[in-house]
Amino acid sequence: MKRNFKQSKKVLMWTIIWLVSFAILVNGPKELWEDTTISIIAAVVNFVLIIVMLFANKNQFDEFDEFEKTVQLNAIALSLFLTIFIGLFFIGVYHSGLINYEPKIHHLVVFSSLTYIFSTIINFKKYQ
């Protein structure tokens, strides 16, 4: 368990660094600079951090026992499925004119995050 906590701290650290990098990538050209070269560098750094986060998450997953792996895989599968199909549904409803609220990517990110969090909690309780 102590090892899982250490891996979780690493995942959290890399996620926060990536989040800051992403905020700089998105807001930098509008707020901090006008040079495209700096934007390219920010994009490359952000992409590299995505790869680092992938490996940090993989290392954490490798440390899980079978119970934790089952819970995580179920939560990830449900989150991925719902995010794709609810996102497509939302776009379809918008394009058909049934709603005037334009779907944005950040809506999908929040939906995906909440789905993952709640499905993880529900799965932990279900399998215990």
DRENLUMVEX-299807 format. One record per residue: residue in one letter; x, y, z of N, C-alpha, C, O, CB in turn. Coordinates in steps of 0.05 Angstrom, whole numbers, plus 5000, padded with zeros to 4 digits. Atoms other than C-alpha are relative to their C-alpha. Glycine has a CB too. Example, Ala and Ser with C-alpha at 12.3 -4.5 7.8 and 13.67 -1.06 7.14 Angstrom:
2
a501849765000524649105156501850245000503950245013498050015025 s498449764999527349795143498550225014499550445018500950094971 
# end
This chain:
128
m501649765000500050005000501750255000501150454987498150005024 k498249774999505750475016501150064972501550294964502349955019 r499049965027508450364946497950134982498650304965500949734988 n502249885016501650534915499850305006499350464988497449865006 f500249724993501651184954502350164987501850394978500150035031 k497749865013508551364927499450034970500050254959502649835004 q500749985028506251214856497850214996497850364976499149734988 s502249815002499851624868501150295002500250464987497949955021 k498849744998504052214889501550084975501450314966502050015024 k498749955025508152154826498050074978498450274963501749764991 v502049945020501952134782498850285005498450434987497749785001 l501049744993499152734819501950234992501150434981499350025030 m498049805006505653124811500150054970500150284961502749925010 w499849975029506052984736497550124988497550264968500749734987 t502549895009498753144727499850305004498950454987497649865013 i500049724994499453814760501950154982501350364971500850055030 i498149885019505653974719498850024972499150224959502749845000 w501250005026501953774656497850224999497650364979498849734993 l502249815000495954204676501050294998499950454983498349975026 v498849745002500354814686501150044971500850264960502350035021 s499049995028503754664619497850054980498150214962501549754993 f502249965018497054614585498850285002498150404982497849795006 a501049724996494655274615501850204987500950394974499850065030 i498149835013500955604590499849984970499850184955503049945008 l500450045029500055294521497550144989497650274968499849704994 v502549895009492855524516499950315003499050454985497649885015 n500249724994493556214548502450174992502350414988499550045029 g497549865006500756394530499850174975500550414976502249814996 p500249835024499456624458498150245002498450444989499249824977 k502049784997493657054481501050215021500550455018497349895009 e499349834977496757334545502950075003503650295012499049875025 l497249974993504257244548501950064976503950204980501049765013 w498249975023507357234478498450004974496149924973502249785000 e501250015027505957314404501649834981500849784959499850294989 d498150155016511756904377499049714997498549575017502850005011 t500850285005509656244344502049805009501349585017499449974970 t497950184992516255934361499649915030500049685037502850124997 i500450064972514755984435497549815003497549635020499550265017 s502450185000507855664422500749724992499749535004497850114982 i499150275009511255084386501549865023501049635028501750024975 i498550114977515954984445498149925022498449705034502150205010 a501950064980510155004493498449754993497749595010498050245005 a501550235009506354494451501749745002500749545011499150044971 v498350234998512354024449500449925029500349685036502850064987 v499750054971513454084524497449865010497549675025500650265016 n502550114992506053944535499749714990498849545006497650164990 f500250275011506253334490501949805014501149585020500750004970 v498150174985512453054525498949945028499249725037502850155002 l501150054973508953144592497649804998497249665018499050265012 i502150205004503052744565501249725000500149545013498450054973 i498650265001507852174550501049925028500749695037502350004980 v499050054973510952234619497749925019497949735034501450265012 m502350074984504052224651499049724993498249575011497750204996 l500850275008502351604611501749795014500649595025500349974969 f498350194987508351234639499750005030499949805043502950064993 a500549994971507051484710497449855007497449705026499850305009 n502550144995499951224705500449704996499349545011497850104981 k499550285005502350564675501549885024500949655032501649964974 n498550104977507350484732498349975024498549775039502450185006 q501950024978501950614782498249764997497749615015498450265003 f501850225006497250124749501549735004500349545014499050024971 d498550244996502749594749500349925029500749685035502850034987 e499750054971503249654825497349915012497349825035501050255014 f502650074989495749524834499749705004500949554989497750104983 d500750294998493248854860497649954981496650134968499349925029 e502150075019487848484821497450155005496050234987499449705001 f502449854993482148824859500150294989498350384976499650005031 e499749725009484849524844500050014970498850204958502650125011 k500050005030486049344771497249964990496450104970501849774990 t502750045008478949084764498350255003496950334984498749775015 v501549754994475949714795500850224979499150354968500550105029 q499049795018480350174752499249954971498350134957503050035002 l500750065027479149814687497050034995496250144974500849714993 n502849965003471649814698499350294999497650384983498449865022 a500549714999471650554715501050134975499650314964501450125025 i499049895025475950724655498349934976497750104959502949914995 a501750095023471650314607497450155000496550254979499549705002 l502549864998465250624632500350304993498750414978498749985028 s499549725006468151324630500550064971499450254959502450105017 l499449975028470851244560497549964983496950134965502249794991 f502450055015464450944533498050235002497050334982498749745010 l501949784996459951474564501050264988499450414977499450035030 t498949755010464552044545499750014969498850224959503050035007 i500250005030464651844471497150024992496450194975501249744989 f502850015010457251694464498350235010496550324996498749745008 i501449774991454552254508501050254985499450424978500450045031 g499049785016459152734471498950004972498150224962503149984998 l501250015026456652494404497050075001496050214983500349724988 f502949934996449452534429499650305003497950424990498949855025 f500249724995450553244454500550164974499050354968502150095021 i499449875026453553454386497649964981496850154968502549894987 g502350055017447753114349497650165007496250274990499449705001 v502349844991442553454391500450304993498550434986499549965031 y499449725006445954124381499650054970498350254962502950085008 h500149975029446554034305497149964989496550074968501949814986 s502850035009439253814300498350235008496050255000498949745012 g501549764992437154474331498349965025496750145031498350084977 l501650054977434054164393500950165025499350225043500049715007 i499049824979438554574439501750224987502850184965501749845021 n498449775011442055244429502750025014504450185007498550265004 y497550004984447655094479502149854985502049604984499549895028 e497950135016453854954438501949835017503049935037501650214984 p498250184984457954354463502950104996503850164974499749714991 k497149925000465154524481501549765012500549605027500550265016 i498450224991470854054496500350005030500449785042502850024988 h499750004971471454284568497549875014497849775036500450285011 h502350134989464354034580500549695001499949565020497450064984 l499450295002466553344557502249915020502049705031500949934972 v497950064981472853364600498949985028499549805043502250214998 v501250004974468853534662498249755003498349615023498350255005 f501850235000463652994645501749745003501049575019498349984975 s498350244999469152474634501349975027501349755038502250024978 s498750014973472752654699498049925021498649745038501150275007 l502050064980466352624740499149714997498749575017497650194998 t500850285004464251964708502249815010501549615023499649954969 y497950174991471051664723500149995031500349785043502750094990 i499949984970471051904796497749845012498149685030499950295009 f502350144988463951664810500049704994499249555012497450134990 s500050285006464751004775502249855016501849625023500449954970 t498050124983471150874814498949955028499349745040502650175001 i501150034973467651004880497849785000497849625019498750275008 i502150205001461650584860501249724997500249535010498050054977 n498850265004466050014836501449905025501349665032502050014977 f498750084975470150014901497949895019498349695032501550245012 k502150094981463649954941498749744990498149575006497950225003 k501350245012460749434893501749755005500649545012499650044970 y498350244998466748964897501049945028502249735032502350044982 q499150054973468149024971498249815015498749745038500350255016 
# end
